[in-house]
């Protein structure tokens, strides 16, 4: 969400692929694949199980609660995205916005 400069609500909408108000396991898997997040199926399963212990899906409230306390910098560093993120979010000389990556 940080790289794409999405709010928590916009992120929920992006992951709720079928727009039914709940991020299902299938929604999560589809979004992870389309966003090229490089998570294994086991990591997607673990993430879904963490957010939805009942397996019923992740609603907006659970999504916001889960992301509200996320350690964004820790996640970025764990995925070797720290330098990419710094470049994407850094202003370019002359006062412009970040590079092309920041506009994704």
C-alpha positions in Angstrom: 0.0 0.0 0.0 2.9 2.3 0.8 4.6 1.9 -2.5 1.3 2.6 -4.3 0.3 5.4 -2.0 -3.0 3.8 -1.1 -5.1 4.4 2.0 -6.2 1.5 4.1 -9.7 1.7 2.5 -8.3 1.9 -1.0 -6.1 -1.1 -0.2 -9.1 -3.1 1.0 -10.9 -2.3 -2.2 -7.9 -3.5 -4.3 -7.7 -6.8 -2.4 -11.5 -7.4 -2.3 -11.3 -8.6 -5.9 -15.0 -9.6 -6.2 -16.2 -6.5 -4.3 -18.4 -8.4 -1.9 -17.1 -6.5 1.2 -14.9 -9.4 2.4 -11.4 -10.3 1.4 -11.6 -14.1 0.9 -8.7 -16.5 0.6 -9.2 -16.4 -3.2 -9.3 -12.6 -3.2 -6.1 -12.4 -1.3 -4.4 -14.9 -3.5 -5.5 -13.1 -6.7 -4.4 -9.7 -5.4 -1.1 -11.0 -4.2 -0.4 -12.5 -7.7 -1.6 -9.5 -9.6 0.5 -7.2 -7.5 3.5 -9.5 -7.9 4.1 -9.5 -4.2 6.2 -12.7 -4.4 4.5 -14.5 -1.6 4.4 -18.3 -1.6 1.0 -20.0 -1.4 1.9 -21.0 2.2 2.6 -17.4 3.1 -0.7 -16.3 1.6 -2.4 -19.1 3.6 -0.6 -18.0 6.8 -1.5 -14.4 6.3 -5.2 -15.2 5.6 -5.3 -17.5 8.7 -3.8 -14.7 10.8 -6.4 -12.2 9.6 -9.3 -14.6 9.4 -9.0 -17.3 12.0 -12.5 -18.5 11.3 -11.8 -18.7 7.5 -14.9 -16.5 6.8 -12.8 -13.7 5.3 -11.5 -10.4 6.3 -14.0 -7.5 6.6 -13.1 -3.8 6.4 -12.8 -3.5 10.2 -10.4 -6.5 10.5 -8.4 -5.1 7.6 -8.1 -1.7 9.1 -7.2 -3.2 12.5 -4.6 -5.5 11.0 -2.9 -2.8 8.9 -3.3 -0.1 11.5 -0.6 -1.6 13.7 1.6 -3.0 10.9 5.4 -2.4 11.1 5.6 -1.1 7.5 9.4 -0.5 7.6 9.9 -4.0 9.0 7.9 -5.6 6.2 9.7 -3.5 3.6 13.1 -4.5 4.9 12.1 -8.2 5.2 11.3 -8.1 1.4 14.5 -6.2 0.5 12.4 -3.3 -0.7 13.9 -0.7 1.6 16.1 1.0 -1.1 13.4 0.8 -3.7 10.9 2.4 -1.3 13.4 5.2 -0.4 13.9 6.0 -4.1 10.2 5.8 -4.8 9.3 8.2 -1.9 12.2 10.6 -2.2 11.6 13.8 -4.0 13.6 14.3 -7.2 15.9 17.2 -7.6 13.9 20.3 -8.5 11.0 19.6 -6.2 9.2 17.0 -8.3 7.7 13.8 -7.0 9.5 10.5 -6.7 10.6 8.4 -9.7 8.4 6.3 -11.9 8.3 3.5 -9.3 6.6 5.9 -6.8 3.8 6.5 -9.3 2.8 2.8 -9.6 
